[in-house]
Amino acid sequence: MSRAILLSHQKVCGKVGGWVALMDETASVAVLNPFTNSHIMLPPARKHVVAASSETMVMVDGKYAVQNAF
């Protein structure tokens, strides 16, 4: 997956050690290394992750989504 595709529907939600954490409207998180264009998709968010989020999350079809996303 190209960096442009990763960034088109996601927003930055954190960074550490050269990696940028990106979240989309379904609360799916990927980490991207913009220097190497490496990326890793992380498992779906669980309740404890949603509770720690600064975004308002809602349950849709058994998955969390960001309310009023993007």
LINCORWO-V877857 format. One record per backbone hydrogen bond with DSSP energy under -0.5 kcal/mol. CO is the residue of the C=O (numbers start at 1). NH is the residue of the N-H. E is the energy in kcal/mol with one decimal. If there is no record, write none. Layout:
co:CO nh:NH e:E
co:CO nh:NH e:E
//
This chain:
co:2 nh:6 e:-2.1
co:3 nh:7 e:-2.5
co:4 nh:8 e:-1.4
co:5 nh:9 e:-0.6
co:7 nh:10 e:-1.0
co:9 nh:25 e:-0.6
co:11 nh:23 e:-2.5
co:14 nh:21 e:-3.0
co:16 nh:19 e:-2.4
co:18 nh:34 e:-0.5
co:19 nh:16 e:-2.4
co:20 nh:32 e:-2.6
co:21 nh:13 e:-3.0
co:21 nh:14 e:-1.0
co:22 nh:30 e:-2.3
co:23 nh:11 e:-2.4
co:24 nh:27 e:-1.9
co:25 nh:66 e:-2.2
co:28 nh:24 e:-2.0
co:29 nh:42 e:-3.0
co:30 nh:22 e:-3.3
co:31 nh:40 e:-2.3
co:32 nh:20 e:-3.0
co:32 nh:34 e:-0.8
co:33 nh:36 e:-0.6
co:33 nh:37 e:-2.3
co:33 nh:38 e:-0.7
co:38 nh:33 e:-3.0
co:40 nh:31 e:-2.6
co:46 nh:49 e:-0.6
co:46 nh:50 e:-2.4
co:47 nh:51 e:-2.6
co:48 nh:52 e:-1.0
co:49 nh:53 e:-0.6
co:50 nh:53 e:-1.1
co:55 nh:57 e:-0.6
co:56 nh:67 e:-3.5
co:58 nh:60 e:-0.5
co:58 nh:65 e:-2.7
co:60 nh:63 e:-1.9
co:63 nh:60 e:-3.8
co:65 nh:58 e:-2.6
co:66 nh:69 e:-1.0
//
